[in-house]
């Protein structure tokens, strides 16, 4: 990808049809498609007459609909399926990596996750030229993050580097990708965080543990019948008390959190409400806008809480 700043587009839906708005709330692609994927790297997958192609930022069909399935573009490549095989196309619609995989997902940090054809089923990672970089020892594996991928190893988990070397093993029942140098893991029935050496940086004492963002991570405390979410810093100190019914990671300096009485809103890094709780649903900010739902209507707000776009009432 070049350094060109691509325009942002936000998915909207009206009467069962989808389109896109820009960050000012203007409809760039009016709702007209029954199936429309997210806008990524200047392209969005769209289903036309039973096949998938791709729209550009202005809504023009720039990659003809000829695929049975299609994923979003990441690092300049998108996984597409024709018949029983998957491959990858580039932003111009050229087949960059031939159709040869049983399944394919997306690229992350230069490596794409695929499932090789043949038996036994094997997950693997390929580079942008389609060359096999490494074969995963397990089909339960994830995308690379901060140079490592997490892989299930029978009764524990390991993290492998891009050369296929086992960087660390941890005796846990579940593991997440690294984020800001720490990875959430589940040991028994409690979650904590390990560091890059595989040691517990934050002991497993939480009912749930989200990823770190802006130096903070959402965690849940209490019995399963009455969980409350707060936020910890990288030392494990609870810096925002557990008073939310649900909470999401920070983005653009705000985090979506659920108040048991008033609904979803957004808090700032001090735990104060930056945007008053009032929504039926609130998702993390993606750039200047966040998707919200209120009274069954999809909408978008900016970081000041002003409504930028709202679906008409039915």
C-alpha positions as CSV (number, residue, x, y, z in Angstrom):
1,X,0.0,0.0,0.0
2,X,1.2,3.5,-0.7
3,X,1.2,6.4,1.8
4,X,-1.9,7.9,0.1
5,X,-4.6,8.7,2.6
6,X,-7.7,6.9,1.5
7,X,-11.2,8.4,2.2
8,X,-13.2,6.7,4.9
9,X,-16.5,5.2,4.2
10,X,-19.1,3.9,6.8
11,X,-21.6,1.2,6.2
12,X,-25.3,2.1,6.4
13,X,-28.5,0.2,6.0
14,X,-32.0,1.2,5.2
15,X,-35.0,-1.1,4.5
16,X,-32.7,-4.1,4.1
17,X,-30.4,-2.4,1.6
18,X,-26.8,-1.2,2.3
19,X,-24.6,1.7,1.2
20,X,-21.9,4.0,2.5
21,X,-21.6,7.5,3.9
22,X,-18.5,9.6,4.2
23,X,-17.3,11.1,7.5
24,X,-19.5,14.1,7.0
25,X,-22.6,11.9,6.9
26,X,-23.3,12.3,3.2
27,X,-24.4,9.2,1.3
28,X,-21.6,8.4,-1.2
29,X,-23.2,5.1,-2.1
30,X,-26.9,5.3,-1.5
31,X,-28.4,2.1,0.1
32,X,-29.0,-0.2,-2.9
33,X,-27.2,-3.5,-2.3
34,X,-28.5,-6.5,-0.4
35,X,-25.0,-7.7,0.4
36,X,-22.2,-5.2,0.9
37,X,-19.0,-5.7,2.9
38,X,-16.9,-3.2,4.9
39,X,-14.9,-0.6,3.1
40,X,-11.2,-1.4,3.5
41,X,-8.2,0.0,1.6
42,X,-10.4,1.8,-1.0
43,X,-12.6,-1.3,-1.8
44,X,-15.7,-2.9,-0.6
45,X,-17.0,-6.4,-1.6
46,X,-20.5,-6.3,-3.1
47,X,-22.8,-9.1,-4.3
48,X,-24.3,-8.5,-7.8
49,X,-26.4,-11.1,-9.6
50,X,-25.2,-13.8,-7.3
51,X,-21.4,-13.1,-7.6
52,X,-19.0,-10.9,-5.7
53,X,-17.0,-7.9,-7.0
54,X,-15.7,-4.7,-5.5
55,X,-16.7,-1.1,-5.4
56,X,-14.3,1.8,-5.1
57,X,-14.7,4.8,-2.7
58,X,-17.2,6.5,-5.1
59,X,-19.4,3.5,-5.6
60,X,-18.1,2.5,-9.0
61,X,-17.8,-1.3,-9.7
62,X,-14.1,-1.5,-10.3
63,X,-13.6,-5.3,-9.9
64,X,-16.2,-7.3,-11.8
65,X,-18.4,-9.7,-9.9
66,X,-17.0,-13.1,-10.7
67,X,-16.3,-14.6,-7.3
68,X,-18.5,-17.0,-5.2
69,X,-17.2,-15.4,-1.9
70,X,-15.0,-12.4,-1.2
71,X,-13.3,-11.0,1.9
72,X,-12.1,-7.4,2.6
73,X,-8.8,-6.1,1.4
74,X,-5.9,-6.1,3.9
75,X,-2.3,-5.1,3.0
76,X,-3.4,-4.8,-0.7
77,X,-4.8,-8.3,-1.0
78,X,-8.2,-9.9,-0.6
79,X,-9.2,-13.5,-0.3
80,X,-11.7,-14.7,-3.0
81,X,-13.3,-18.1,-3.7
82,X,-14.3,-19.6,-7.0
83,X,-15.8,-23.1,-6.8
84,X,-14.0,-25.0,-4.0
85,X,-10.8,-23.1,-4.0
86,X,-9.6,-19.8,-2.5
87,X,-6.9,-17.4,-3.7
88,X,-6.0,-13.7,-3.4
89,X,-6.5,-10.8,-5.8
90,X,-4.9,-7.4,-5.7
91,X,-6.6,-4.0,-5.7
92,X,-6.8,-4.0,-9.5
93,X,-8.6,-7.3,-9.5
94,X,-5.7,-9.3,-10.8
95,X,-5.2,-12.8,-9.4
96,X,-2.1,-12.2,-7.3
97,X,-2.0,-15.7,-5.6
98,X,-3.7,-18.5,-7.6
99,X,-6.9,-20.3,-6.4
100,X,-5.4,-23.3,-4.6
101,X,-6.4,-23.2,-0.9
102,X,-9.3,-25.0,0.9
103,X,-9.9,-21.7,2.8
104,X,-8.2,-18.3,3.1
105,X,-8.6,-15.4,5.5
106,X,-6.5,-12.3,5.4
107,X,-3.0,-10.9,5.7
108,X,-1.4,-9.5,8.8
109,X,2.1,-8.2,9.2
110,X,3.0,-9.6,5.8
111,X,1.7,-13.1,6.2
112,X,-1.7,-14.5,5.1
113,X,-3.5,-17.3,6.9
114,X,-4.8,-20.2,4.7
115,X,-5.8,-23.8,4.9
116,X,-3.9,-26.0,2.5
117,X,-5.7,-28.3,0.2
118,X,-5.4,-32.1,0.7
119,X,-5.4,-34.2,3.8
120,X,-4.8,-33.9,6.7
121,X,-6.2,-30.4,7.1
122,X,-3.3,-28.0,7.7
123,X,-3.3,-24.3,8.4
124,X,-0.4,-22.3,7.0
125,X,1.0,-18.9,6.4
126,X,2.0,-17.5,3.0
127,X,3.8,-14.3,2.0
128,X,2.5,-11.7,-0.4
129,X,4.0,-13.6,-3.4
130,X,2.2,-16.8,-2.4
131,X,5.3,-18.6,-1.1
132,X,4.7,-20.9,1.9
133,X,6.3,-19.3,4.9
134,X,5.4,-21.8,7.6
135,X,2.9,-24.5,8.4
136,X,1.0,-24.3,11.7
137,X,1.2,-27.3,14.0
138,X,-2.6,-26.8,14.6
139,X,-5.6,-25.6,12.8
140,X,-6.5,-23.5,15.9
141,X,-4.3,-20.5,15.2
142,X,-4.6,-16.8,14.6
143,X,-3.3,-13.9,12.6
144,X,0.2,-12.4,13.4
145,X,0.3,-9.6,15.8
146,X,3.4,-7.9,17.1
147,X,5.5,-10.5,15.3
148,X,3.9,-13.6,16.9
149,X,0.9,-15.8,16.2
150,X,-0.9,-17.9,18.9
151,X,-1.4,-21.6,18.2
152,X,-3.2,-24.3,20.2
153,X,-0.8,-27.1,21.1
154,X,-3.0,-30.0,22.4
155,X,-3.5,-29.0,26.1
156,X,-1.6,-25.7,26.1
157,X,-0.8,-22.8,23.8
158,X,2.3,-21.5,22.0
159,X,3.4,-18.4,20.2
160,X,5.4,-18.8,17.0
161,X,7.5,-16.2,15.2
162,X,7.5,-15.5,11.4
163,X,10.3,-18.1,10.9
164,X,8.2,-20.8,12.4
165,X,10.2,-20.9,15.7
166,X,8.3,-21.6,18.9
167,X,9.0,-18.3,20.8
168,X,7.1,-19.3,24.0
169,X,4.8,-21.9,25.5
170,X,2.2,-21.2,28.1
171,X,0.1,-23.7,30.2
172,X,-3.2,-22.0,29.6
173,X,-6.6,-23.1,28.1
174,X,-7.0,-20.2,25.7
175,X,-4.8,-17.4,24.4
176,X,-5.3,-14.1,22.5
177,X,-3.0,-12.1,20.2
178,X,-0.4,-9.7,21.7
179,X,-1.5,-6.1,22.0
180,X,0.9,-3.4,23.3
181,X,3.3,-6.1,24.5
182,X,0.7,-8.1,26.5
183,X,-1.6,-11.0,25.6
184,X,-4.7,-12.1,27.4
185,X,-4.8,-15.7,28.4
186,X,-7.3,-18.0,30.2
187,X,-5.9,-20.2,33.0
188,X,-8.6,-22.4,34.5
189,X,-11.5,-20.1,34.9
190,X,-9.6,-16.8,35.3
191,X,-8.0,-14.5,32.8
192,X,-4.7,-12.6,33.0
193,X,-2.0,-11.3,30.8
194,X,1.4,-12.7,29.8
195,X,4.5,-10.8,28.6
196,X,6.8,-11.6,25.7
197,X,8.7,-14.0,27.8
198,X,5.5,-16.1,28.6
199,X,5.5,-14.9,32.2
200,X,2.4,-13.6,33.9
201,X,2.7,-9.8,33.9
202,X,-0.8,-9.6,35.4
203,X,-2.0,-12.6,37.4
204,X,-5.2,-14.4,36.2
205,X,-7.9,-13.0,38.4
206,X,-10.5,-11.7,36.0
207,X,-13.7,-13.3,34.7
208,X,-13.0,-11.7,31.3
209,X,-10.0,-9.7,29.9
210,X,-10.0,-7.6,26.7
211,X,-7.0,-6.4,24.7
212,X,-4.9,-3.4,25.7
213,X,-5.3,-0.1,23.8
214,X,-4.1,3.3,24.8
215,X,-2.5,1.6,27.8
216,X,-5.8,0.3,29.2
217,X,-7.7,-2.9,29.0
218,X,-11.3,-3.8,29.9
219,X,-11.7,-6.5,32.5
220,X,-14.6,-8.1,34.3
221,X,-14.8,-8.9,38.0
222,X,-17.4,-10.5,40.2
223,X,-19.6,-13.6,39.9
224,X,-20.9,-14.6,36.5
225,X,-24.4,-13.6,37.5
226,X,-23.3,-10.1,38.3
227,X,-20.2,-9.2,36.3
228,X,-19.0,-5.7,36.3
229,X,-16.4,-4.2,33.9
230,X,-13.6,-1.8,34.6
231,X,-10.2,-1.0,33.2
232,X,-6.7,-1.8,34.3
233,X,-3.3,-0.4,33.3
234,X,-0.3,-2.5,32.4
235,X,0.7,-3.0,36.0
236,X,-2.7,-4.6,36.6
237,X,-3.9,-1.8,38.7
238,X,-7.6,-1.1,38.4
239,X,-7.7,2.5,37.3
240,X,-11.4,2.7,36.3
241,X,-13.6,0.9,38.8
242,X,-15.8,-2.0,37.7
243,X,-19.2,-0.3,37.3
244,X,-20.2,-1.2,33.8
245,X,-22.3,-4.1,32.5
246,X,-20.0,-4.4,29.4
247,X,-17.0,-2.5,28.1
248,X,-14.9,-2.4,25.0
249,X,-11.3,-1.3,24.3
250,X,-10.4,2.3,23.8
251,X,-10.3,3.9,20.4
252,X,-9.8,7.6,19.6
253,X,-9.5,8.3,23.3
254,X,-13.0,6.9,24.0
255,X,-14.3,3.5,25.0
256,X,-17.9,2.2,24.6
257,X,-19.3,1.1,27.9
258,X,-22.8,-0.1,29.0
259,X,-24.6,1.4,32.0
260,X,-27.1,-1.0,33.4
261,X,-29.8,1.7,33.6
262,X,-29.2,4.2,30.8
263,X,-27.6,2.1,28.1
264,X,-24.4,2.4,26.0
265,X,-22.2,5.5,26.1
266,X,-18.5,6.4,25.8
267,X,-16.1,7.0,28.6
268,X,-12.7,8.8,28.6
269,X,-9.5,7.6,30.0
270,X,-10.4,8.8,33.5
271,X,-13.6,6.8,33.5
272,X,-15.9,9.8,33.1
273,X,-18.6,9.8,30.6
274,X,-17.4,11.6,27.5
275,X,-20.6,10.8,25.6
276,X,-23.7,10.3,27.9
277,X,-25.1,6.7,28.0
278,X,-28.2,6.7,25.9
279,X,-27.8,4.1,23.1
280,X,-29.1,0.6,22.6
281,X,-25.7,-0.3,21.2
282,X,-22.4,1.5,20.7
283,X,-19.4,0.2,18.8
284,X,-15.7,1.4,19.0
285,X,-14.8,4.5,17.1
286,X,-13.3,3.9,13.6
287,X,-11.5,7.2,12.9
288,X,-13.8,10.2,13.5
289,X,-17.1,8.2,13.7
290,X,-18.7,5.4,15.7
291,X,-21.7,3.3,14.9
292,X,-24.6,3.4,17.3
293,X,-28.1,2.1,17.5
294,X,-31.0,3.8,19.2
295,X,-34.6,2.7,19.2
296,X,-33.9,0.3,16.4
297,X,-32.3,2.9,14.2
298,X,-28.7,2.7,13.0
299,X,-26.7,5.9,13.3
300,X,-23.2,7.4,13.5
301,X,-21.8,9.9,16.0
302,X,-18.6,11.9,16.2
303,X,-16.2,12.1,19.1
304,X,-18.2,15.0,20.5
305,X,-21.3,12.9,20.6
306,X,-23.1,14.8,17.8
307,X,-25.2,12.7,15.4
308,X,-23.6,12.7,11.9
309,X,-26.1,10.3,10.3
310,X,-29.3,8.5,11.4
311,X,-31.4,6.1,9.5
312,X,-35.0,7.4,8.9
313,X,-37.7,6.1,11.3
314,X,-39.6,3.2,9.9
